[in-house]
C-alpha cells in the first residue's frame, strides 16, 4: 500500500520520499549497479535532512552535499 501523500511544504512528504528512496536502495538485483543503489541511499539521506529544514520552516539550498546540508542545519538551529 503506498504511503499517504502530503504537500511539498509538509515534512512528512519529505520523509515519505526518503523512505521510498531507501526502499529502492535496499533491493539488490544482479542487473542493478551497486552505484545506483548507493545513489538511492544518498537521495534518501538528502530528503530526510531536507524534511527537517521544512519542519523548521527554513529555506534550504538544492545541493547534493550531505555534509553541507548538515552544517547549514546545525548553523540555523
Secondary structure, DSSP 4 states (H G I P E B T S, - for coil): -PPPP--TTSHHHHHHHHHHHHHHHT---TTS-HHHHHHHHHHHHHHHHHHHHHHTT--------HHHHHHHHHHH-
